[in-house]
Amino acid sequence: MEIGLSTASLFSKVKTEAAFEILNKLDISVCEVFLSTLSEYKDDFVDSLVQAKGNIRVHSTHALTNQFEPELFNPQERTRKDCEEIFLQVAKADKKLGASYYTFHGPGKFKRLPYIHNYEKLGTRVQELYETLLRVTEGKTQLSYENVHWTYFNEPDYFRNLKKYTEVKTCLDIKQAYLSGYDVYEYVDVMVDRLVTLHLCDYDENGKLAIPGKGTFDFVKLFKMLLDKGFSGAALIEVYANNYDTFNELRWSFDYLNECLYKAKNL
């Protein structure tokens, strides 16, 4: 397991092209790159990121998924194909950046109606996208499905039913589990055999989100459980810009999480 940072934590504080400069200053060597808009998926912009990243390892990428990912499941062919073109752009960016995974949100829940899922149909479509990503990246990048409170994957049973039909990997987001109203360990139970990425955030007794180490979440317990189950992926700080004031706080959180990881390894 390796501790790192998602550049989504820098969103609205610095532009994407400045993220690697911040990571270097913080001496953080593994990251998830958050591509925040359509122009950032294009070749020239991605090429500039490749030049800027230096020796920093890009574990994963994350697009601004509500721009196009829900429509990858649209039954209307024209809508779906337009969004497939965007998906292919992100896949090409993954290849250039050397990303091992693409963090994926999938369809969203945008209506106040009960959602009855056809898991075979959904899983088959996710598998198609998984295979497309592998093809475009020549086997270098795998799709990783993240739990998010406003998407289909906002409850553990969703993935328990879906995984029968796809090889897709998983990304566990602590804050999204909390916002969905489920204990994070319910998600661990169903995701751990596919788990490649952790998104780490903290929250206090009142539910206020915070950087890891400034809340009540027991990271030693989580790390110990995951290590015992063979998890060897990246554990990335992913917080909102209003959860901290200075970048030095992110470095403090990074050090705190490494201490938690050390303790977990020695329990």
Backbone hydrogen bonds, N-H to C=O, Kabsch-Sander energy under -0.5 kcal/mol:
donor,donor_aa,acceptor,acceptor_aa,energy
2,E,233,G,-1.7
4,G,235,A,-2.3
5,L,30,V,-1.6
6,S,237,I,-3.0
7,T,32,E,-3.0
9,S,6,S,-2.1
10,L,7,T,-1.6
11,F,8,A,-1.1
13,K,10,L,-2.5
14,V,10,L,-1.9
18,A,15,K,-1.9
19,A,16,T,-1.6
22,I,18,A,-1.5
23,L,19,A,-2.5
24,N,20,F,-2.4
25,K,21,E,-2.0
26,L,22,I,-2.1
27,D,23,L,-0.6
27,D,24,N,-0.8
28,I,23,L,-2.3
29,S,27,D,-0.5
31,C,57,R,-2.3
32,E,5,L,-1.5
33,V,60,S,-2.4
34,F,32,E,-0.6
35,L,33,V,-0.8
35,L,62,H,-2.4
36,S,34,F,-0.7
40,E,37,T,-1.4
41,Y,38,L,-1.7
42,K,39,S,-0.9
46,V,42,K,-2.5
47,D,43,D,-2.9
48,S,44,D,-1.6
49,L,45,F,-1.6
50,V,46,V,-2.3
51,Q,47,D,-1.8
52,A,48,S,-1.7
53,K,49,L,-2.1
54,G,50,V,-0.6
56,I,53,K,-2.3
57,R,29,S,-3.0
59,H,31,C,-2.4
59,H,57,R,-1.0
60,S,31,C,-1.2
61,T,101,Y,-1.8
62,H,33,V,-2.3
63,A,103,T,-0.6
64,L,35,L,-0.8
65,T,63,A,-1.9
67,Q,64,L,-2.0
68,F,65,T,-1.4
69,E,65,T,-2.2
71,E,68,F,-0.7
72,L,68,F,-0.5
72,L,69,E,-1.6
73,F,70,P,-1.4
74,N,71,E,-1.3
77,E,75,P,-0.6
80,R,76,Q,-2.6
81,K,77,E,-2.9
82,D,78,R,-2.1
83,C,79,T,-1.7
84,E,80,R,-1.8
85,E,81,K,-1.5
86,I,82,D,-1.0
87,F,83,C,-2.4
88,L,84,E,-2.3
89,Q,85,E,-1.6
90,V,86,I,-2.2
91,A,87,F,-2.3
92,K,88,L,-2.2
93,A,89,Q,-1.9
94,D,90,V,-2.5
95,K,91,A,-2.0
96,K,92,K,-2.1
97,L,93,A,-2.5
98,G,94,D,-1.1
99,A,94,D,-2.1
100,S,58,V,-0.7
100,S,59,H,-1.1
101,Y,59,H,-1.3
102,Y,142,Q,-2.2
103,T,61,T,-2.9
103,T,101,Y,-0.5
104,F,144,S,-3.2
109,K,150,W,-3.1
110,F,108,G,-0.8
113,L,111,K,-1.7
116,I,114,P,-0.6
117,H,115,Y,-0.6
119,Y,117,H,-1.0
122,L,118,N,-2.7
123,G,119,Y,-3.0
124,T,120,E,-2.2
125,R,121,K,-1.8
126,V,122,L,-2.6
127,Q,123,G,-2.3
128,E,124,T,-1.9
129,L,125,R,-2.1
130,Y,126,V,-2.5
131,E,127,Q,-2.6
132,T,128,E,-2.3
133,L,129,L,-2.5
134,L,130,Y,-1.9
135,R,131,E,-2.3
136,V,132,T,-2.7
137,T,133,L,-2.2
138,E,135,R,-1.2
139,G,134,L,-3.6
140,K,137,T,-1.1
142,Q,100,S,-2.5
144,S,102,Y,-2.6
145,Y,169,K,-3.1
146,E,104,F,-2.9
147,N,171,C,-1.3
148,V,153,F,-1.7
151,T,148,V,-1.7
152,Y,107,P,-2.3
154,N,152,Y,-2.1
158,Y,155,E,-1.2
159,F,155,E,-0.8
160,R,156,P,-1.8
161,N,157,D,-1.9
162,L,158,Y,-2.0
163,K,159,F,-2.6
164,K,161,N,-0.6
165,Y,162,L,-2.5
166,T,163,K,-0.7
169,K,143,L,-2.3
170,T,194,R,-2.3
171,C,145,Y,-2.2
172,L,197,T,-2.3
173,D,171,C,-0.6
174,I,172,L,-0.6
174,I,199,H,-2.2
177,A,173,D,-1.9
178,Y,174,I,-2.1
179,L,175,K,-2.7
180,S,176,Q,-1.5
181,G,177,A,-0.6
181,G,178,Y,-1.2
182,Y,177,A,-2.0
186,E,183,D,-1.7
187,Y,183,D,-0.9
188,V,184,V,-2.1
189,D,185,Y,-1.8
190,V,186,E,-0.9
191,M,187,Y,-2.2
192,V,188,V,-2.4
194,R,191,M,-2.3
195,L,191,M,-0.6
195,L,192,V,-0.7
196,V,170,T,-2.5
197,T,170,T,-1.3
198,L,234,A,-2.5
199,H,172,L,-2.9
200,L,198,L,-0.6
200,L,236,L,-3.4
202,D,210,A,-2.5
204,D,208,K,-2.0
207,G,204,D,-2.0
210,A,202,D,-2.7
211,I,243,N,-0.7
214,K,211,I,-2.2
216,T,203,Y,-2.8
219,F,217,F,-1.1
222,L,218,D,-1.6
223,F,219,F,-3.0
224,K,220,V,-2.6
225,M,221,K,-2.2
226,L,222,L,-2.5
227,L,223,F,-2.9
228,D,224,K,-2.3
229,K,225,M,-1.1
230,G,227,L,-1.6
231,F,226,L,-2.7
234,A,196,V,-1.5
235,A,2,E,-3.2
236,L,198,L,-3.0
236,L,234,A,-0.6
237,I,4,G,-2.6
238,E,200,L,-2.4
243,N,240,Y,-2.1
244,Y,241,A,-0.9
249,E,246,T,-1.1
250,L,246,T,-0.6
250,L,247,F,-0.7
251,R,247,F,-1.5
252,W,248,N,-2.3
253,S,249,E,-2.3
254,F,250,L,-2.5
255,D,251,R,-2.3
256,Y,252,W,-2.4
257,L,253,S,-2.6
258,N,254,F,-1.9
259,E,255,D,-1.9
260,C,256,Y,-2.1
261,L,257,L,-2.5
262,Y,258,N,-2.2
263,K,259,E,-2.4
264,A,260,C,-2.5
265,K,261,L,-2.2
266,N,262,Y,-1.0
266,N,263,K,-0.6
267,L,264,A,-1.0
